[in-house]
Amino acid sequence: MISSRESLQNNVTFKERS
């Protein structure tokens, strides 16, 4: 289970890559 911070980090990275 990923932590909230990791989830947010991945979300930001995903948005930047888009």
Order of alpha helices (4+ residues) and beta strands (2+ residues): alpha
